[in-house]
């Protein structure tokens, strides 16, 4: 049976340190499906023009954050890369006329290593990274994922790692602005509920037009990069995929950790 694909809301890098429902979810995630032979992950923090694929056989670490606990800057996720699989992915994307580029060397950013460290802590499964392009829309990212859909039948787990809501300015301003503090919860509720409805009913037309149709779209995503991995994962699940929200929790009432599994 083919593996599912996943969209994970990866949180801040210190998710790996504290106790939280989102951390518990990630720690038990791998119990829900067969152990994959490899992982393909598209992180919101790996942005390129067009789509790129990392062929690095031994990715290092990228600490793409500031002001967090010192312990985080010493963490390592020593999973190997898989240049052969990267070559297969490049071929699939080329066949789909997506003009991919190969990246020879790139480490794991926190959108990759922090959730993988919790879900697959032994770091033995090879990982290949695929980029997102914040200048491209949801339909384009679904097409990138769709080009890789056959990997599921080869025991490869495809993950999109982003966030269902991502407005850091609002997150940090909420306690200083009474009106924002009052409105921010309803923004998130309306937005995440709309996405659950659109995903579980398979309304890809609405999803492709999320910036116009989803309520409070710009309030939850002033920039779109953290939502694009969701569309990548959805596309990789195939045309008739069914969606299931497998986790939903909040940080400070606003930062939503909704995650989805697509079959």
ZADO-1210 file (C-alpha; in nm, 4 decimals, padded with zeros to 6 digits):
<atoms>
<atom x="00.0000" y="00.0000" z="00.0000" code="UNK" pos="1"/>
<atom x="00.1440" y="00.3425" z="-00.0902" code="UNK" pos="2"/>
<atom x="00.2560" y="00.5662" z="00.1915" code="UNK" pos="3"/>
<atom x="00.0510" y="00.8761" z="00.2730" code="UNK" pos="4"/>
<atom x="00.1915" y="01.2243" z="00.2237" code="UNK" pos="5"/>
<atom x="00.2081" y="01.4728" z="00.5083" code="UNK" pos="6"/>
<atom x="00.1779" y="01.8410" z="00.5757" code="UNK" pos="7"/>
<atom x="00.3381" y="01.9358" z="00.9069" code="UNK" pos="8"/>
<atom x="00.3195" y="02.2679" z="01.0889" code="UNK" pos="9"/>
<atom x="00.6757" y="02.2636" z="01.2160" code="UNK" pos="10"/>
<atom x="00.6708" y="02.5401" z="01.4751" code="UNK" pos="11"/>
<atom x="00.9666" y="02.7334" z="01.6101" code="UNK" pos="12"/>
<atom x="01.2962" y="02.5454" z="01.6384" code="UNK" pos="13"/>
<atom x="01.2611" y="02.5121" z="02.0165" code="UNK" pos="14"/>
<atom x="00.9614" y="02.2845" z="01.9640" code="UNK" pos="15"/>
<atom x="01.2176" y="02.0070" z="02.0129" code="UNK" pos="16"/>
<atom x="01.2975" y="02.1269" z="02.3662" code="UNK" pos="17"/>
<atom x="00.9679" y="02.1909" z="02.5433" code="UNK" pos="18"/>
<atom x="00.6664" y="01.9787" z="02.6201" code="UNK" pos="19"/>
<atom x="00.3657" y="02.0531" z="02.3988" code="UNK" pos="20"/>
<atom x="00.0834" y="01.8754" z="02.2144" code="UNK" pos="21"/>
<atom x="00.2579" y="01.9509" z="01.8825" code="UNK" pos="22"/>
<atom x="00.5766" y="01.7858" z="02.0022" code="UNK" pos="23"/>
<atom x="00.3855" y="01.4798" z="02.1278" code="UNK" pos="24"/>
<atom x="00.2114" y="01.4521" z="01.7912" code="UNK" pos="25"/>
<atom x="00.5405" y="01.4515" z="01.6023" code="UNK" pos="26"/>
<atom x="00.6976" y="01.2016" z="01.8416" code="UNK" pos="27"/>
<atom x="00.4188" y="00.9515" z="01.7676" code="UNK" pos="28"/>
<atom x="00.3662" y="01.0350" z="01.4004" code="UNK" pos="29"/>
<atom x="00.5712" y="00.7470" z="01.2580" code="UNK" pos="30"/>
<atom x="00.3445" y="00.4950" z="01.4334" code="UNK" pos="31"/>
<atom x="00.0709" y="00.5735" z="01.1802" code="UNK" pos="32"/>
<atom x="00.2388" y="00.4229" z="00.8713" code="UNK" pos="33"/>
<atom x="00.5098" y="00.1861" z="00.7533" code="UNK" pos="34"/>
<atom x="00.8681" y="00.2986" z="00.8045" code="UNK" pos="35"/>
<atom x="00.9792" y="00.4672" z="00.4797" code="UNK" pos="36"/>
<atom x="01.2988" y="00.3815" z="00.2965" code="UNK" pos="37"/>
<atom x="01.3567" y="00.7533" z="00.2269" code="UNK" pos="38"/>
<atom x="01.2000" y="01.0912" z="00.2945" code="UNK" pos="39"/>
<atom x="01.1449" y="01.3786" z="00.0529" code="UNK" pos="40"/>
<atom x="01.0754" y="01.7055" z="00.2317" code="UNK" pos="41"/>
<atom x="00.9840" y="02.0532" z="00.1084" code="UNK" pos="42"/>
<atom x="01.0483" y="02.3107" z="00.3805" code="UNK" pos="43"/>
<atom x="00.9123" y="02.6633" z="00.3789" code="UNK" pos="44"/>
<atom x="01.2662" y="02.7738" z="00.4659" code="UNK" pos="45"/>
<atom x="01.4191" y="02.6399" z="00.1444" code="UNK" pos="46"/>
<atom x="01.3225" y="02.9005" z="-00.1153" code="UNK" pos="47"/>
<atom x="01.4493" y="02.9129" z="-00.4736" code="UNK" pos="48"/>
<atom x="01.3350" y="03.0503" z="-00.8051" code="UNK" pos="49"/>
<atom x="01.1586" y="02.7504" z="-00.9545" code="UNK" pos="50"/>
<atom x="01.2090" y="02.4092" z="-00.8004" code="UNK" pos="51"/>
<atom x="01.5450" y="02.2779" z="-00.6818" code="UNK" pos="52"/>
<atom x="01.6507" y="01.9386" z="-00.5488" code="UNK" pos="53"/>
<atom x="01.9381" y="01.8770" z="-00.3081" code="UNK" pos="54"/>
<atom x="02.1792" y="01.6006" z="-00.4093" code="UNK" pos="55"/>
<atom x="02.4035" y="01.6383" z="-00.1031" code="UNK" pos="56"/>
<atom x="02.5031" y="01.2905" z="00.0260" code="UNK" pos="57"/>
<atom x="02.5708" y="01.4210" z="00.3788" code="UNK" pos="58"/>
<atom x="02.3739" y="01.7379" z="00.4567" code="UNK" pos="59"/>
<atom x="02.5056" y="01.9563" z="00.7368" code="UNK" pos="60"/>
<atom x="02.2949" y="02.1769" z="00.9659" code="UNK" pos="61"/>
<atom x="02.1522" y="02.5236" z="00.9058" code="UNK" pos="62"/>
<atom x="02.0666" y="02.7230" z="01.2184" code="UNK" pos="63"/>
<atom x="01.8405" y="02.9716" z="01.0431" code="UNK" pos="64"/>
<atom x="01.7196" y="03.1545" z="01.3545" code="UNK" pos="65"/>
<atom x="01.8401" y="03.3929" z="01.6221" code="UNK" pos="66"/>
<atom x="01.7730" y="03.4450" z="01.9900" code="UNK" pos="67"/>
<atom x="01.6786" y="03.0905" z="02.0829" code="UNK" pos="68"/>
<atom x="01.8231" y="02.8547" z="02.3436" code="UNK" pos="69"/>
<atom x="02.1939" y="02.7836" z="02.3037" code="UNK" pos="70"/>
<atom x="02.1254" y="02.4112" z="02.3099" code="UNK" pos="71"/>
<atom x="01.9591" y="02.4355" z="01.9691" code="UNK" pos="72"/>
<atom x="02.2786" y="02.5583" z="01.8033" code="UNK" pos="73"/>
<atom x="02.4569" y="02.2415" z="01.9140" code="UNK" pos="74"/>
<atom x="02.1949" y="01.9995" z="01.7852" code="UNK" pos="75"/>
<atom x="02.2725" y="01.7682" z="01.4963" code="UNK" pos="76"/>
<atom x="02.0451" y="01.5659" z="01.2708" code="UNK" pos="77"/>
<atom x="02.2930" y="01.3423" z="01.0870" code="UNK" pos="78"/>
<atom x="02.0554" y="01.1771" z="00.8401" code="UNK" pos="79"/>
<atom x="02.2222" y="01.0961" z="00.5072" code="UNK" pos="80"/>
<atom x="02.1132" y="01.2373" z="00.1761" code="UNK" pos="81"/>
<atom x="02.0355" y="01.0190" z="-00.1228" code="UNK" pos="82"/>
<atom x="02.1921" y="01.1400" z="-00.4486" code="UNK" pos="83"/>
<atom x="02.0359" y="00.8549" z="-00.6465" code="UNK" pos="84"/>
<atom x="01.6860" y="00.9427" z="-00.5287" code="UNK" pos="85"/>
<atom x="01.7607" y="01.3109" z="-00.5909" code="UNK" pos="86"/>
<atom x="01.8462" y="01.2184" z="-00.9504" code="UNK" pos="87"/>
<atom x="01.5175" y="01.0297" z="-00.9847" code="UNK" pos="88"/>
<atom x="01.3287" y="01.3323" z="-00.8528" code="UNK" pos="89"/>
<atom x="01.5039" y="01.5621" z="-01.0975" code="UNK" pos="90"/>
<atom x="01.4041" y="01.3277" z="-01.3800" code="UNK" pos="91"/>
<atom x="01.0392" y="01.3192" z="-01.2679" code="UNK" pos="92"/>
<atom x="01.0259" y="01.6971" z="-01.2426" code="UNK" pos="93"/>
<atom x="01.1894" y="01.7317" z="-01.5831" code="UNK" pos="94"/>
<atom x="00.9330" y="01.5000" z="-01.7397" code="UNK" pos="95"/>
<atom x="00.6640" y="01.7265" z="-01.5954" code="UNK" pos="96"/>
<atom x="00.8368" y="02.0225" z="-01.7680" code="UNK" pos="97"/>
<atom x="00.9087" y="02.1943" z="-01.4365" code="UNK" pos="98"/>
<atom x="01.2734" y="02.2698" z="-01.5243" code="UNK" pos="99"/>
<atom x="01.4293" y="02.1654" z="-01.1917" code="UNK" pos="100"/>
<atom x="01.7763" y="02.2608" z="-01.0747" code="UNK" pos="101"/>
<atom x="02.0183" y="02.0468" z="-00.8785" code="UNK" pos="102"/>
<atom x="02.1760" y="02.1818" z="-00.5609" code="UNK" pos="103"/>
<atom x="02.4992" y="02.0034" z="-00.4783" code="UNK" pos="104"/>
<atom x="02.5353" y="02.1072" z="-00.1139" code="UNK" pos="105"/>
<atom x="02.2770" y="02.2267" z="00.1359" code="UNK" pos="106"/>
<atom x="02.2182" y="02.1556" z="00.5043" code="UNK" pos="107"/>
<atom x="01.8920" y="02.0909" z="00.6839" code="UNK" pos="108"/>
<atom x="01.7082" y="02.4084" z="00.7894" code="UNK" pos="109"/>
<atom x="01.4901" y="02.3989" z="01.0999" code="UNK" pos="110"/>
<atom x="01.1782" y="02.3382" z="00.8902" code="UNK" pos="111"/>
<atom x="01.3352" y="02.0013" z="00.8096" code="UNK" pos="112"/>
<atom x="01.5505" y="01.8975" z="01.1029" code="UNK" pos="113"/>
<atom x="01.3263" y="01.9963" z="01.3928" code="UNK" pos="114"/>
<atom x="01.0192" y="01.7883" z="01.2911" code="UNK" pos="115"/>
<atom x="01.2341" y="01.5020" z="01.1603" code="UNK" pos="116"/>
<atom x="01.4321" y="01.4930" z="01.4834" code="UNK" pos="117"/>
<atom x="01.1080" y="01.4275" z="01.6696" code="UNK" pos="118"/>
<atom x="00.9406" y="01.1946" z="01.4198" code="UNK" pos="119"/>
<atom x="01.2478" y="00.9920" z="01.3157" code="UNK" pos="120"/>
<atom x="01.5022" y="01.0468" z="01.5938" code="UNK" pos="121"/>
<atom x="01.7423" y="00.7716" z="01.4830" code="UNK" pos="122"/>
<atom x="01.8319" y="00.9826" z="01.1751" code="UNK" pos="123"/>
<atom x="01.8898" y="00.6666" z="00.9715" code="UNK" pos="124"/>
<atom x="01.6426" y="00.7341" z="00.6893" code="UNK" pos="125"/>
<atom x="01.7917" y="00.9207" z="00.3888" code="UNK" pos="126"/>
<atom x="01.6404" y="01.2647" z="00.3309" code="UNK" pos="127"/>
<atom x="01.6190" y="01.4595" z="00.0047" code="UNK" pos="128"/>
<atom x="01.5169" y="01.8239" z="00.0173" code="UNK" pos="129"/>
<atom x="01.2999" y="01.9950" z="-00.2449" code="UNK" pos="130"/>
<atom x="01.2518" y="02.3727" z="-00.2524" code="UNK" pos="131"/>
<atom x="00.9446" y="02.5897" z="-00.2668" code="UNK" pos="132"/>
<atom x="00.9138" y="02.9074" z="-00.4714" code="UNK" pos="133"/>
<atom x="00.7265" y="03.1843" z="-00.2860" code="UNK" pos="134"/>
<atom x="00.6699" y="03.3642" z="-00.6161" code="UNK" pos="135"/>
<atom x="00.4655" y="03.0703" z="-00.7512" code="UNK" pos="136"/>
<atom x="00.1080" y="02.9893" z="-00.6558" code="UNK" pos="137"/>
<atom x="-00.0688" y="02.6965" z="-00.4942" code="UNK" pos="138"/>
<atom x="-00.1473" y="02.5270" z="-00.8251" code="UNK" pos="139"/>
<atom x="00.2200" y="02.5293" z="-00.9232" code="UNK" pos="140"/>
<atom x="00.3229" y="02.3696" z="-00.5949" code="UNK" pos="141"/>
<atom x="00.0524" y="02.1060" z="-00.6382" code="UNK" pos="142"/>
<atom x="00.1995" y="02.0322" z="-00.9817" code="UNK" pos="143"/>
<atom x="00.5467" y="01.9910" z="-00.8309" code="UNK" pos="144"/>
<atom x="00.4063" y="01.7467" z="-00.5786" code="UNK" pos="145"/>
<atom x="00.2015" y="01.5646" z="-00.8414" code="UNK" pos="146"/>
<atom x="00.5159" y="01.5006" z="-01.0449" code="UNK" pos="147"/>
<atom x="00.6497" y="01.3016" z="-00.7483" code="UNK" pos="148"/>
<atom x="00.3318" y="01.1097" z="-00.6641" code="UNK" pos="149"/>
<atom x="00.4710" y="00.7757" z="-00.7809" code="UNK" pos="150"/>
<atom x="00.7373" y="00.7851" z="-00.5108" code="UNK" pos="151"/>
<atom x="00.4722" y="00.6854" z="-00.2567" code="UNK" pos="152"/>
<atom x="00.4538" y="00.3402" z="-00.4129" code="UNK" pos="153"/>
<atom x="00.8297" y="00.3036" z="-00.3723" code="UNK" pos="154"/>
<atom x="00.8082" y="00.3460" z="00.0053" code="UNK" pos="155"/>
<atom x="00.9190" y="00.7105" z="-00.0032" code="UNK" pos="156"/>
<atom x="00.7510" y="00.9467" z="00.2414" code="UNK" pos="157"/>
<atom x="00.6752" y="01.2917" z="00.0967" code="UNK" pos="158"/>
<atom x="00.6428" y="01.5734" z="00.3508" code="UNK" pos="159"/>
<atom x="00.5578" y="01.9388" z="00.3207" code="UNK" pos="160"/>
<atom x="00.6838" y="02.1304" z="00.6244" code="UNK" pos="161"/>
<atom x="00.5426" y="02.4782" z="00.6770" code="UNK" pos="162"/>
<atom x="00.2708" y="02.6263" z="00.8975" code="UNK" pos="163"/>
<atom x="-00.1049" y="02.6505" z="00.8636" code="UNK" pos="164"/>
<atom x="-00.0827" y="03.0047" z="01.0079" code="UNK" pos="165"/>
<atom x="00.2259" y="03.2243" z="00.9992" code="UNK" pos="166"/>
<atom x="00.2019" y="03.5906" z="01.0884" code="UNK" pos="167"/>
<atom x="00.4956" y="03.6523" z="01.3203" code="UNK" pos="168"/>
<atom x="00.4352" y="04.0256" z="01.3448" code="UNK" pos="169"/>
<atom x="00.0815" y="03.9673" z="01.4725" code="UNK" pos="170"/>
<atom x="00.2072" y="03.6926" z="01.7006" code="UNK" pos="171"/>
<atom x="00.4545" y="03.9234" z="01.8730" code="UNK" pos="172"/>
<atom x="00.2293" y="04.2321" z="01.8700" code="UNK" pos="173"/>
<atom x="-00.0817" y="04.0683" z="02.0118" code="UNK" pos="174"/>
<atom x="-00.0134" y="04.1588" z="02.3767" code="UNK" pos="175"/>
<atom x="00.0580" y="04.5219" z="02.2840" code="UNK" pos="176"/>
<atom x="-00.2540" y="04.5788" z="02.0739" code="UNK" pos="177"/>
<atom x="-00.5899" y="04.5176" z="02.2422" code="UNK" pos="178"/>
<atom x="-00.7846" y="04.5123" z="01.9154" code="UNK" pos="179"/>
<atom x="-00.5417" y="04.2666" z="01.7590" code="UNK" pos="180"/>
<atom x="-00.5526" y="04.0507" z="02.0708" code="UNK" pos="181"/>
<atom x="-00.9322" y="04.0402" z="02.0466" code="UNK" pos="182"/>
<atom x="-00.9441" y="03.9562" z="01.6763" code="UNK" pos="183"/>
<atom x="-00.6540" y="03.7192" z="01.6321" code="UNK" pos="184"/>
<atom x="-00.8274" y="03.4064" z="01.7626" code="UNK" pos="185"/>
<atom x="-01.1301" y="03.4400" z="01.5330" code="UNK" pos="186"/>
<atom x="-00.8952" y="03.5022" z="01.2361" code="UNK" pos="187"/>
<atom x="-00.7245" y="03.1717" z="01.3019" code="UNK" pos="188"/>
<atom x="-01.0457" y="02.9803" z="01.3667" code="UNK" pos="189"/>
<atom x="-01.2069" y="03.0989" z="01.0450" code="UNK" pos="190"/>
<atom x="-00.8964" y="03.0316" z="00.8374" code="UNK" pos="191"/>
<atom x="-00.8121" y="02.6864" z="00.9712" code="UNK" pos="192"/>
<atom x="-01.1755" y="02.5722" z="00.9600" code="UNK" pos="193"/>
<atom x="-01.2025" y="02.6860" z="00.5978" code="UNK" pos="194"/>
<atom x="-00.8917" y="02.4862" z="00.5086" code="UNK" pos="195"/>
<atom x="-01.0158" y="02.1750" z="00.6829" code="UNK" pos="196"/>
<atom x="-01.3442" y="02.1970" z="00.4909" code="UNK" pos="197"/>
<atom x="-01.1746" y="02.2601" z="00.1563" code="UNK" pos="198"/>
<atom x="-00.9175" y="01.9843" z="00.2074" code="UNK" pos="199"/>
<atom x="-01.1548" y="01.7161" z="00.3350" code="UNK" pos="200"/>
<atom x="-01.4036" y="01.7823" z="00.0557" code="UNK" pos="201"/>
<atom x="-01.1280" y="01.7872" z="-00.2071" code="UNK" pos="202"/>
<atom x="-01.2145" y="02.1345" z="-00.3348" code="UNK" pos="203"/>
<atom x="-00.8911" y="02.2002" z="-00.5225" code="UNK" pos="204"/>
<atom x="-01.0391" y="02.4914" z="-00.7137" code="UNK" pos="205"/>
<atom x="-01.1034" y="02.6748" z="-00.3870" code="UNK" pos="206"/>
<atom x="-00.7642" y="02.5735" z="-00.2484" code="UNK" pos="207"/>
<atom x="-00.5874" y="02.7033" z="-00.5578" code="UNK" pos="208"/>
<atom x="-00.7612" y="03.0379" z="-00.5010" code="UNK" pos="209"/>
<atom x="-00.7077" y="03.0427" z="-00.1236" code="UNK" pos="210"/>
<atom x="-00.5764" y="03.4000" z="-00.1091" code="UNK" pos="211"/>
<atom x="-00.9112" y="03.5296" z="-00.2354" code="UNK" pos="212"/>
<atom x="-01.1487" y="03.2698" z="-00.0924" code="UNK" pos="213"/>
<atom x="-01.0128" y="03.1780" z="00.2497" code="UNK" pos="214"/>
<atom x="-01.1269" y="03.4112" z="00.5288" code="UNK" pos="215"/>
<atom x="-00.8539" y="03.6306" z="00.6759" code="UNK" pos="216"/>
<atom x="-00.5962" y="03.4915" z="00.4344" code="UNK" pos="217"/>
<atom x="-00.3606" y="03.7888" z="00.4503" code="UNK" pos="218"/>
<atom x="-00.3986" y="03.8159" z="00.8287" code="UNK" pos="219"/>
<atom x="-00.2789" y="03.4576" z="00.8670" code="UNK" pos="220"/>
<atom x="-00.0242" y="03.4635" z="00.5843" code="UNK" pos="221"/>
<atom x="00.1116" y="03.8084" z="00.4967" code="UNK" pos="222"/>
<atom x="00.3576" y="03.6142" z="00.2806" code="UNK" pos="223"/>
<atom x="00.2678" y="03.2728" z="00.1371" code="UNK" pos="224"/>
<atom x="00.5841" y="03.0641" z="00.1791" code="UNK" pos="225"/>
<atom x="00.4730" y="02.8731" z="00.4898" code="UNK" pos="226"/>
<atom x="00.1558" y="02.7492" z="00.3219" code="UNK" pos="227"/>
<atom x="00.3146" y="02.6316" z="-00.0045" code="UNK" pos="228"/>
<atom x="00.4427" y="02.3003" z="00.1431" code="UNK" pos="229"/>
<atom x="00.0801" y="02.2047" z="00.2090" code="UNK" pos="230"/>
<atom x="00.0008" y="02.2209" z="-00.1614" code="UNK" pos="231"/>
<atom x="00.3181" y="02.0269" z="-00.2417" code="UNK" pos="232"/>
<atom x="00.2092" y="01.7461" z="-00.0083" code="UNK" pos="233"/>
<atom x="-00.1464" y="01.7506" z="-00.1429" code="UNK" pos="234"/>
<atom x="-00.0267" y="01.7239" z="-00.5022" code="UNK" pos="235"/>
<atom x="00.2072" y="01.4367" z="-00.4179" code="UNK" pos="236"/>
<atom x="-00.0846" y="01.2360" z="-00.2795" code="UNK" pos="237"/>
<atom x="-00.2490" y="01.2068" z="-00.6218" code="UNK" pos="238"/>
<atom x="-00.5607" y="01.3411" z="-00.7869" code="UNK" pos="239"/>
<atom x="-00.8235" y="01.1695" z="-00.5723" code="UNK" pos="240"/>
<atom x="-00.6433" y="01.1924" z="-00.2397" code="UNK" pos="241"/>
<atom x="-00.8400" y="01.2086" z="00.0815" code="UNK" pos="242"/>
<atom x="-00.7288" y="01.4532" z="00.3499" code="UNK" pos="243"/>
<atom x="-00.7442" y="01.4067" z="00.7246" code="UNK" pos="244"/>
<atom x="-00.6443" y="01.6605" z="00.9855" code="UNK" pos="245"/>
<atom x="-00.4271" y="01.4538" z="01.2171" code="UNK" pos="246"/>
<atom x="-00.3318" y="01.7274" z="01.4605" code="UNK" pos="247"/>
<atom x="-00.4609" y="02.0665" z="01.5726" code="UNK" pos="248"/>
<atom x="-00.3222" y="02.2653" z="01.8627" code="UNK" pos="249"/>
<atom x="-00.2392" y="02.6287" z="01.9340" code="UNK" pos="250"/>
<atom x="00.0425" y="02.8294" z="02.0836" code="UNK" pos="251"/>
<atom x="-00.0772" y="03.1419" z="02.2661" code="UNK" pos="252"/>
<atom x="-00.4108" y="03.1145" z="02.0906" code="UNK" pos="253"/>
<atom x="-00.2782" y="03.2107" z="01.7485" code="UNK" pos="254"/>
<atom x="00.0083" y="02.9984" z="01.6200" code="UNK" pos="255"/>
<atom x="-00.1860" y="02.7012" z="01.4808" code="UNK" pos="256"/>
<atom x="-00.0140" y="02.3637" z="01.4454" code="UNK" pos="257"/>
<atom x="-00.2665" y="02.1927" z="01.2179" code="UNK" pos="258"/>
<atom x="-00.1129" y="01.8997" z="01.0323" code="UNK" pos="259"/>
<atom x="-00.2654" y="01.6827" z="00.7592" code="UNK" pos="260"/>
<atom x="-00.2269" y="01.3345" z="00.6202" code="UNK" pos="261"/>
<atom x="-00.3209" y="01.2691" z="00.2572" code="UNK" pos="262"/>
<atom x="-00.4029" y="00.9206" z="00.1228" code="UNK" pos="263"/>
</atoms>
